[in-house]
């Protein structure tokens, strides 16, 4: 019993589809890890300057320092990956072009 080999065109299409899946998975994982890093920075009160390796960060004025540490609470959550988004900045791929009401975090 012989099986037919896929054509070059079919194999290239499969490779492109797999590359798209890899890109989506990589982006999803990066968003999860970034959210974990931001949470730990808040938990341990680590500033961005400390994270970047500056041992003696320049002291900022009180309002500016408070704004730098403040992170917005998550407003949206992806049920599949658990990733969250505050609603600020560019929308993550898992919520882009979708009804955001479906992703609202219950307060």
N, CA, C and O of each residue as an XYZ file, in Angstrom:
428
protein
N       0.852     -1.169      0.000
C       0.000      0.000      0.000
C       0.899      1.234      0.000
O       1.682      1.433      0.929
N       0.791      2.048     -1.021
C       1.609      3.242     -1.125
C       0.808      4.458     -0.689
O      -0.374      4.605     -1.002
N       1.503      5.331      0.050
C       0.875      6.595      0.426
C       1.464      7.685     -0.451
O       2.644      7.646     -0.799
N       0.660      8.630     -0.794
C       1.102      9.705     -1.673
C       1.850     10.761     -0.861
O       1.387     11.202      0.191
N       3.004     11.150     -1.367
C       3.820     12.169     -0.698
C       3.215     13.548     -0.954
O       2.738     13.827     -2.054
N       3.237     14.418      0.077
C       2.725     15.770     -0.143
C       3.637     16.527     -1.118
O       4.837     16.266     -1.208
N       3.040     17.449     -1.827
C       3.811     18.251     -2.781
C       4.589     19.326     -2.037
O       4.333     19.599     -0.864
N       5.530     19.921     -2.727
C       6.317     20.999     -2.138
C       5.407     22.145     -1.713
O       5.599     22.728     -0.646
N       4.438     22.463     -2.524
C       3.501     23.556     -2.215
C       2.722     23.253     -0.927
O       2.521     24.135     -0.092
N       2.294     22.010     -0.780
C       1.557     21.605      0.417
C       2.450     21.670      1.658
O       2.026     22.124      2.720
N       3.686     21.210      1.504
C       4.615     21.245      2.638
C       4.937     22.683      3.048
O       5.019     22.982      4.240
N       5.117     23.568      2.079
C       5.378     24.979      2.390
C       4.178     25.609      3.099
O       4.358     26.408      4.017
N       2.965     25.262      2.688
C       1.762     25.778      3.338
C       1.672     25.282      4.784
O       1.292     26.026      5.689
N       2.033     24.002      4.981
C       2.035     23.453      6.338
C       3.062     24.164      7.211
O       2.797     24.476      8.371
N       4.248     24.418      6.634
C       5.287     25.112      7.392
C       4.828     26.512      7.774
O       5.054     26.952      8.902
N       4.187     27.215      6.846
C       3.705     28.570      7.139
C       2.637     28.547      8.230
O       2.629     29.409      9.109
N       1.742     27.572      8.177
C       0.697     27.458      9.202
C       1.316     27.172     10.568
O       0.893     27.739     11.575
N       2.321     26.291     10.602
C       2.994     25.998     11.867
C       3.746     27.221     12.394
O       3.763     27.463     13.601
N       4.363     27.988     11.502
C       5.078     29.195     11.926
C       4.106     30.201     12.533
O       4.430     30.858     13.522
N       2.910     30.327     11.942
C       1.891     31.212     12.503
C       1.483     30.749     13.900
O       1.331     31.566     14.809
N       1.306     29.442     14.071
C       0.943     28.901     15.380
C       2.054     29.153     16.394
O       1.781     29.483     17.549
N       3.308     29.000     15.965
C       4.436     29.278     16.856
C       4.465     30.745     17.280
O       4.709     31.050     18.448
N       4.222     31.634     16.353
C       4.228     33.063     16.671
C       3.135     33.409     17.678
O       3.365     34.179     18.610
N       1.953     32.843     17.490
C       0.849     33.106     18.424
C       1.176     32.545     19.801
O       0.950     33.215     20.809
N       1.701     31.334     19.859
C       2.052     30.716     21.142
C       3.159     31.501     21.831
O       3.110     31.701     23.045
N       4.152     31.947     21.076
C       5.254     32.722     21.646
C       4.730     34.051     22.220
O       5.126     34.450     23.315
N       3.848     34.731     21.486
C       3.283     36.001     21.945
C       2.448     35.796     23.209
O       2.542     36.579     24.154
N       1.634     34.744     23.222
C       0.792     34.445     24.389
C       1.666     34.180     25.619
O       1.397     34.695     26.705
N       2.706     33.378     25.436
C       3.592     33.057     26.557
C       4.329     34.301     27.032
O       4.500     34.496     28.235
N       4.768     35.145     26.101
C       5.468     36.375     26.474
C       4.557     37.295     27.282
O       5.014     37.922     28.238
N       3.290     37.385     26.919
C       2.345     38.224     27.669
C       2.150     37.693     29.089
O       2.071     38.470     30.040
N       2.074     36.386     29.229
C       1.908     35.782     30.557
C       3.134     36.056     31.418
O       3.009     36.452     32.577
N       4.315     35.845     30.854
C       5.553     36.058     31.597
C       5.708     37.530     31.963
O       6.121     37.849     33.078
N       5.381     38.426     31.038
C       5.480     39.853     31.320
C       4.541     40.246     32.463
O       4.923     41.030     33.332
N       3.327     39.714     32.467
C       2.392     40.008     33.551
C       2.941     39.509     34.893
O       2.784     40.175     35.917
N       3.585     38.335     34.883
C       4.183     37.800     36.108
C       5.331     38.688     36.592
O       5.476     38.925     37.791
N       6.139     39.174     35.660
C       7.262     40.044     36.020
C       6.753     41.343     36.624
O       7.266     41.796     37.647
N       5.752     41.941     35.999
C       5.194     43.193     36.512
C       4.595     42.985     37.899
O       4.749     43.834     38.777
N       3.914     41.862     38.097
C       3.339     41.567     39.406
C       4.425     41.429     40.469
O       4.293     41.968     41.568
N       5.496     40.708     40.144
C       6.599     40.535     41.102
C       7.291     41.862     41.381
O       7.690     42.124     42.516
N       7.439     42.703     40.358
C       8.048     44.009     40.578
C       7.214     44.826     41.564
O       7.760     45.494     42.442
N       5.903     44.769     41.415
C       5.027     45.468     42.340
C       5.070     44.873     43.736
O       5.075     45.599     44.730
N       5.100     43.556     43.803
C       5.120     42.859     45.097
C       6.382     43.186     45.892
O       6.321     43.395     47.104
N       7.517     43.230     45.211
C       8.786     43.479     45.877
C       9.261     44.930     45.743
O      10.380     45.263     46.133
N       8.398     45.787     45.189
C       8.689     47.214     45.025
C      10.024     47.428     44.292
O      10.878     48.199     44.730
N      10.172     46.731     43.183
C      11.357     46.858     42.352
C      11.063     47.890     41.270
O      10.086     47.769     40.531
N      11.915     48.902     41.185
C      11.711     49.941     40.179
C      12.301     49.494     38.850
O      13.091     48.552     38.783
N      11.898     50.190     37.799
C      12.435     49.887     36.484
C      13.937     50.156     36.449
O      14.686     49.422     35.805
N      14.378     51.208     37.141
C      15.809     51.519     37.200
C      16.584     50.378     37.861
O      17.663     50.014     37.394
N      16.045     49.814     38.942
C      16.703     48.686     39.602
C      16.728     47.471     38.682
O      17.721     46.746     38.621
N      15.641     47.259     37.977
C      15.561     46.129     37.059
C      16.599     46.256     35.947
O      17.152     45.254     35.495
N      16.860     47.471     35.513
C      17.821     47.711     34.438
C      19.257     47.717     34.949
O      20.184     47.871     34.155
N      19.463     47.554     36.252
C      20.804     47.429     36.791
C      21.395     48.696     37.359
O      22.578     48.725     37.697
N      20.595     49.754     37.476
C      21.076     50.995     38.078
C      20.952     50.861     39.590
O      19.846     50.757     40.121
N      22.074     50.863     40.273
C      22.065     50.630     41.727
C      21.540     51.820     42.500
O      20.817     51.640     43.480
N      21.878     53.017     42.096
C      21.436     54.223     42.792
C      20.567     55.047     41.858
O      21.041     56.008     41.253
N      19.294     54.676     41.738
C      18.441     55.428     40.828
C      18.276     56.868     41.309
O      18.283     57.142     42.509
N      18.129     57.765     40.364
C      17.934     59.172     40.683
C      16.594     59.313     41.387
O      15.587     58.778     40.923
N      16.578     60.032     42.505
C      15.342     60.235     43.248
C      14.420     61.150     42.454
O      14.825     62.234     42.033
N      13.214     60.726     42.255
C      12.236     61.527     41.537
C      11.343     62.241     42.543
O      11.317     61.900     43.726
N      10.627     63.217     42.060
C       9.699     63.917     42.944
C       8.575     62.966     43.319
O       8.334     61.982     42.620
N       7.900     63.245     44.393
C       6.878     62.334     44.912
C       5.793     62.002     43.885
O       5.505     60.817     43.714
N       5.168     62.962     43.188
C       4.123     62.587     42.233
C       4.648     61.715     41.090
O       3.981     60.768     40.672
N       5.832     62.032     40.592
C       6.381     61.242     39.487
C       6.727     59.839     39.961
O       6.492     58.873     39.234
N       7.272     59.705     41.149
C       7.626     58.392     41.677
C       6.377     57.552     41.897
O       6.376     56.355     41.610
N       5.327     58.160     42.397
C       4.088     57.423     42.627
C       3.494     56.964     41.308
O       2.969     55.853     41.229
N       3.560     57.776     40.284
C       3.006     57.406     38.989
C       3.809     56.270     38.361
O       3.243     55.420     37.674
N       5.102     56.246     38.586
C       5.944     55.212     37.994
C       5.670     53.846     38.603
O       5.804     52.835     37.914
N       5.290     53.787     39.871
C       5.079     52.522     40.559
C       3.652     52.018     40.369
O       3.407     50.814     40.442
N       2.724     52.912     40.130
C       1.325     52.547     40.027
C       1.071     51.735     38.765
O       1.422     52.156     37.663
N       0.462     50.578     38.933
C       0.046     49.777     37.791
C      -1.464     49.675     37.815
O      -2.075     49.591     38.880
N      -2.052     49.681     36.658
C      -3.502     49.606     36.564
C      -3.964     48.185     36.853
O      -3.310     47.213     36.475
N      -5.083     48.085     37.518
C      -5.659     46.770     37.805
C      -6.161     46.146     36.506
O      -6.617     46.860     35.613
N      -6.083     44.833     36.393
C      -6.560     44.186     35.169
C      -8.059     44.410     34.980
O      -8.842     44.247     35.916
N      -8.443     44.778     33.785
C      -9.842     44.995     33.459
C     -10.381     43.848     32.611
O     -11.578     43.558     32.623
N      -9.470     43.194     31.869
C      -9.855     42.099     30.987
C      -8.964     40.883     31.251
O      -7.784     41.025     31.570
N      -9.546     39.683     31.113
C      -8.782     38.443     31.323
C      -9.148     37.452     30.222
O     -10.318     37.293     29.873
N      -8.125     36.790     29.684
C      -8.324     35.742     28.694
C      -8.534     34.435     29.450
O      -7.653     33.996     30.189
N      -9.678     33.822     29.271
C      -9.998     32.586     29.989
C      -9.090     31.427     29.571
O      -8.856     30.512     30.361
N      -8.588     31.454     28.363
C      -7.761     30.361     27.866
C      -6.366     30.413     28.474
O      -5.891     29.429     29.041
N      -5.710     31.568     28.354
C      -4.318     31.668     28.807
C      -4.172     32.249     30.207
O      -3.136     32.072     30.847
N      -5.202     32.942     30.689
C      -5.110     33.598     31.986
C      -4.435     34.955     31.913
O      -4.270     35.618     32.938
N      -4.040     35.380     30.719
C      -3.394     36.678     30.551
C      -4.395     37.791     30.845
O      -5.593     37.642     30.601
N      -3.895     38.902     31.369
C      -4.754     40.027     31.694
C      -4.305     41.266     30.935
O      -3.187     41.343     30.427
N      -5.227     42.247     30.875
C      -4.934     43.517     30.226
C      -5.716     44.590     30.962
O      -6.890     44.405     31.285
N      -5.053     45.721     31.228
C      -5.677     46.804     31.972
C      -6.595     47.652     31.117
O      -7.367     48.450     31.649
N      -6.532     47.500     29.816
C      -7.307     48.344     28.924
C      -6.509     49.530     28.436
O      -7.001     50.336     27.646
N      -5.280     49.639     28.903
C      -4.401     50.727     28.485
C      -3.422     50.211     27.441
O      -3.022     49.047     27.465
N      -3.046     51.086     26.532
C      -2.067     50.708     25.528
C      -2.676     49.835     24.444
O      -3.895     49.709     24.330
N      -1.807     49.244     23.661
C      -2.240     48.411     22.543
C      -2.907     47.140     23.053
O      -2.432     46.510     23.998
N      -4.004     46.777     22.420
C      -4.753     45.587     22.826
C      -3.974     44.327     22.473
O      -3.430     44.231     21.373
N      -3.910     43.354     23.389
C      -3.234     42.096     23.076
C      -3.996     41.326     21.996
O      -5.173     41.587     21.747
N      -3.319     40.385     21.365
C      -3.921     39.636     20.255
C      -5.170     38.867     20.659
O      -6.072     38.696     19.839
N      -5.247     38.404     21.892
C      -6.373     37.575     22.311
C      -7.668     38.366     22.476
O      -8.734     37.767     22.618
N      -7.600     39.702     22.461
C      -8.814     40.503     22.599
C      -9.046     41.407     21.399
O     -10.133     41.961     21.232
N      -8.027     41.556     20.568
C      -8.133     42.448     19.415
C      -9.256     41.974     18.488
O      -9.392     40.780     18.222
N     -10.040     42.904     18.012
C     -11.142     42.641     17.068
C     -12.215     41.713     17.639
O     -12.906     41.022     16.890
N     -12.351     41.699     18.963
C     -13.388     40.872     19.587
C     -14.214     41.750     20.527
O     -13.821     42.872     20.843
N     -15.350     41.236     20.966
C     -16.206     41.960     21.905
C     -15.536     41.927     23.282
O     -15.431     40.870     23.905
N     -15.095     43.068     23.738
C     -14.351     43.141     25.000
C     -15.214     42.822     26.221
O     -14.688     42.459     27.273
N     -16.512     42.953     26.090
C     -17.396     42.647     27.223
C     -17.271     41.184     27.651
O     -17.492     40.853     28.816
N     -16.918     40.318     26.712
C     -16.781     38.892     27.024
C     -15.549     38.614     27.892
O     -15.453     37.551     28.505
N     -14.614     39.557     27.945
C     -13.364     39.355     28.656
C     -13.279     40.161     29.962
O     -12.257     40.123     30.648
N     -14.347     40.886     30.303
C     -14.317     41.726     31.500
C     -14.073     40.900     32.761
O     -14.628     39.814     32.932
N     -13.234     41.440     33.633
C     -12.962     40.800     34.923
C     -14.097     41.202     35.861
O     -14.447     42.379     35.947
N     -14.660     40.242     36.550
C     -15.729     40.551     37.502
C     -15.145     41.272     38.699
O     -14.207     40.784     39.330
N     -15.691     42.419     39.009
C     -15.169     43.223     40.133
C     -15.733     42.760     41.440
O     -15.405     43.319     42.487
